Amino acid sequence: MRVVLINGSPHKNGNTALALQTVADALQERGIETETIQVGNRMIRGCMACGACSKTGRCAFEKDDFHALCEKVYTADGLIIGSPVYYAGVAGTMKAFLDKLFYASAGRMRHKVGAAVAVLRRSGGMSTFDELNHYFLISEMVVAPSSYWNIIHGAKPGEAAQDAEGLDTLRVLAANMAWLLQMKEQTAKTLPPPPAMDRARTNFIR
């Protein structure tokens, strides 16, 4: 089993990286393979709402290396997305990546196990954590729980290591995620997932 961790920070060795590595280490201790990908330092333009990816499964404006990152996520069993908090929300480049990753997924995220981590200096963690979870819930993913919300504090690089409760929260998250992945694997033949359902698409006009 394999979990991909997405680092939405522009800083390779900042507190977001520290938080994700804490989860990765705990997953590996439980026999789960992990791979961390940094997207926060990439040039990713926002979604243009052209709709091309709904037909091709690929963003028409991004190059092959971007699609290769997406394929790593689509073929993984689980996904953890970590973002620093900017103006009480997800970092811009991270949001651009997630918009494209999920919009082009065409059901490929369904029933994967997911979790979000917000990293911040002082405030805005809950709104960012909530925003990250929106991607999972609309995609019918299974969201791994923890003993508290997955938020960890730190300003200067490495300061998150002093947030003992935040680190414990991430370790509990990893334990629960590993359990969910193992449970899915062991019940794959005896308890198949429900089939996907077509849904009505309405708005407030019609």
C-alpha positions in Angstrom: 0.0 0.0 0.0 1.2 3.5 -0.8 0.4 7.0 0.4 1.3 10.1 -1.4 1.9 13.3 0.7 1.6 16.7 -1.0 3.6 19.6 0.4 1.9 22.8 -0.6 4.6 25.0 0.9 7.1 26.9 -1.3 9.7 26.0 1.3 11.2 22.5 0.9 12.4 22.2 4.5 9.8 24.3 6.4 7.2 23.4 9.0 4.9 21.8 6.4 7.6 19.4 5.4 8.3 18.6 9.1 4.6 17.9 9.7 4.2 15.7 6.6 7.4 13.8 7.5 6.0 13.1 11.0 3.0 11.4 9.4 5.1 9.6 6.8 7.5 8.2 9.5 4.5 6.9 11.5 3.0 5.3 8.3 6.2 3.6 7.4 6.5 2.1 10.9 3.2 0.4 10.1 4.3 -1.0 6.7 2.8 1.7 4.5 5.0 3.0 1.6 5.1 6.8 1.3 6.2 9.4 -1.2 6.3 13.1 -0.6 5.8 15.5 -3.5 6.4 19.3 -3.2 4.2 21.4 -5.4 4.3 24.7 -3.5 7.5 25.8 -5.3 6.2 25.0 -8.8 4.6 27.3 -11.4 1.0 26.2 -11.6 -1.6 28.5 -13.1 -5.1 28.6 -11.8 -7.9 26.6 -13.4 -9.3 28.3 -16.6 -12.6 26.4 -16.4 -12.2 25.3 -20.0 -13.6 21.8 -19.3 -11.1 20.0 -21.5 -9.9 17.8 -18.6 -13.4 16.4 -18.2 -12.9 14.7 -21.6 -9.2 13.9 -21.5 -8.4 13.5 -17.8 -5.5 15.9 -18.2 -5.2 19.7 -17.8 -4.7 21.2 -21.3 -2.5 24.0 -19.9 0.0 21.8 -17.9 3.0 19.8 -19.2 3.9 16.2 -18.8 5.7 16.6 -15.5 2.5 17.9 -13.9 0.5 15.0 -15.2 3.1 12.6 -13.9 2.6 14.0 -10.4 -1.2 13.6 -10.8 -0.8 10.0 -11.9 1.2 9.2 -8.7 -1.8 10.4 -6.7 -4.4 8.6 -8.9 -2.5 5.3 -8.5 -1.9 5.6 -4.7 -4.1 4.1 -2.0 -4.1 7.2 0.2 -3.4 10.9 0.0 -2.3 13.5 2.6 -2.3 17.1 1.6 -0.4 19.7 3.7 -0.6 23.4 3.3 0.7 26.5 5.1 -1.9 29.0 6.0 -2.0 32.2 3.9 -4.6 34.7 4.8 -6.6 32.1 6.7 -6.7 29.9 3.6 -4.8 27.4 1.4 -1.6 28.6 -0.2 -2.4 29.8 -3.8 -0.2 27.3 -5.7 -1.4 24.4 -3.6 -5.0 25.4 -4.4 -4.3 25.6 -8.1 -2.8 22.1 -8.0 -5.6 20.6 -6.0 -8.3 22.2 -8.3 -6.7 20.6 -11.3 -5.9 17.3 -9.7 -9.4 16.7 -8.4 -11.3 18.2 -11.3 -9.5 16.0 -13.8 -9.7 12.9 -11.6 -12.9 11.5 -13.2 -13.7 9.3 -10.2 -10.1 8.2 -9.7 -10.1 9.6 -6.1 -13.2 7.7 -5.1 -12.8 5.7 -1.8 -9.1 6.5 -1.4 -8.2 7.3 2.2 -7.3 11.0 2.7 -6.3 13.5 5.3 -5.4 17.2 5.4 -2.8 19.0 7.5 -2.7 22.8 8.1 0.5 24.5 9.2 0.5 28.0 10.6 2.0 30.5 12.9 -1.0 31.6 14.9 -4.5 31.7 13.4 -6.5 30.6 10.4 -5.9 26.9 10.8 -9.5 25.7 11.1 -10.6 27.5 7.9 -7.7 26.1 6.0 -8.2 22.6 7.4 -11.9 22.8 6.4 -11.0 24.1 2.9 -8.6 21.2 2.3 -11.2 18.6 3.4 -13.7 19.9 0.8 -11.7 18.1 -1.9 -12.0 14.8 -0.2 -15.6 14.9 0.7 -16.9 15.9 -2.8 -14.8 13.1 -4.3 -16.3 10.3 -2.1 -13.0 9.8 -0.3 -12.7 8.2 3.1 -11.3 10.8 5.5 -9.0 9.5 8.2 -9.6 10.9 11.7 -7.4 11.9 14.6 -7.7 12.8 18.2 -7.8 16.6 17.3 -7.9 18.6 14.2 -4.7 18.2 12.1 -3.3 21.6 12.7 0.3 22.3 13.8 1.9 25.6 14.8 5.3 27.0 14.0 6.7 30.2 12.3 10.4 29.8 11.7 11.5 26.5 10.0 11.6 23.7 12.6 9.5 25.4 15.2 6.6 23.0 14.6 8.8 20.4 16.3 8.0 22.2 19.6 4.2 21.7 19.2 4.0 18.4 21.1 0.2 18.2 20.9 0.3 18.9 17.2 2.9 16.2 16.6 0.8 13.7 18.6 -2.2 14.5 16.6 -0.4 13.7 13.4 0.9 10.4 14.8 -2.6 9.4 15.8 -3.7 10.4 12.3 -1.1 8.1 10.8 -2.2 5.2 13.0 -5.8 5.6 12.0 -4.9 6.0 8.3 -2.8 2.8 8.3 -5.7 1.0 10.0 -8.2 2.2 7.4 -5.9 1.2 4.5 -5.3 -2.2 6.0 -9.0 -2.7 6.6 -9.8 -1.8 3.1 -7.2 -4.3 1.8 -8.4 -7.1 4.0 -12.1 -6.7 3.1 -11.6 -5.9 -0.6 -13.0 -9.3 -1.6 -15.7 -9.8 1.0 -17.1 -6.2 1.1 -16.9 -4.5 -2.2 -17.6 -0.8 -2.3 -21.0 0.5 -3.4 -21.2 1.4 -7.1 -20.9 5.0 -8.2 -24.2 6.7 -8.7 -25.2 9.4 -11.2 -26.4 12.6 -9.5 -28.7 15.3 -10.6 -27.0 18.6 -11.3 -29.2 21.6 -10.3 -28.8 25.2 -9.4 -31.0 27.9 -7.9 -32.4 28.9 -11.3 -33.7 25.5 -12.6 
